[in-house]
C-alpha cells in the first residue's frame, strides 16, 4: 500500500499514477493537512491510496 498526493487535483489531465498503477486498487480520499504555515490556507486536499490487495 502506498499513498501520494493526487496530481489530478491541480491538473485533471494528469493521469500519471492512474497509468502507472493500472490494475491496482486506487482510492481518492479527501484529507486535511495541517502543514501550511498560514492557518487560513489549510484546507482538505485529495490523496491517492494505492493497494495491490
Phi, psi and omega per residue, in radians:
X1 nan 2.473 3.053
X2 -2.522 2.809 3.072
X3 -2.312 2.700 -3.137
X4 -2.774 2.670 3.051
X5 -1.149 2.587 -3.054
X6 -1.539 1.938 -3.134
X7 -1.182 -0.313 3.122
X8 -1.169 -0.315 -3.141
X9 -1.121 -0.696 -3.140
X10 -1.628 -0.536 -3.121
X11 -2.397 1.703 -3.091
X12 -1.037 -0.306 3.133
X13 -1.521 -0.123 -3.129
X14 -1.405 1.774 -3.122
X15 -1.915 0.449 -3.064
X16 -0.910 -0.939 -3.090
X17 -1.232 -0.610 3.088
X18 -1.083 -0.697 3.128
X19 -1.288 -0.772 -3.098
X20 -1.105 -0.697 -3.081
X21 -1.880 0.590 3.076
X22 -1.028 2.283 -3.106
X23 1.703 -0.211 3.079
X24 -1.611 2.909 3.066
X25 -1.514 2.040 -3.122
X26 -2.036 2.161 3.068
X27 -2.009 2.433 3.020
X28 -1.838 2.185 -3.091
X29 -2.118 2.573 3.009
X30 -1.698 2.084 -3.121
X31 -2.184 2.810 3.110
X32 -1.860 2.188 3.081
X33 -1.879 2.344 -3.140
X34 -1.955 0.681 -3.088
X35 -1.632 -0.452 -3.090
X36 -1.051 2.355 -3.104
X37 -1.239 -0.385 3.121
X38 -1.776 1.896 -3.017
X39 -0.996 -0.599 -3.119
X40 -1.166 -0.387 -3.125
X41 -1.596 -0.073 3.113
X42 -1.257 2.252 -3.095
X43 -2.674 2.873 3.068
X44 -1.119 2.513 3.077
X45 -2.268 2.842 3.112
X46 -1.538 2.427 3.138
X47 -2.259 2.524 3.065
X48 -1.705 2.372 2.989
X49 -2.052 2.024 -3.040
X50 -2.051 2.188 -3.085
X51 -2.242 2.618 3.032
X52 -1.864 0.301 3.110
X53 -2.340 nan nan
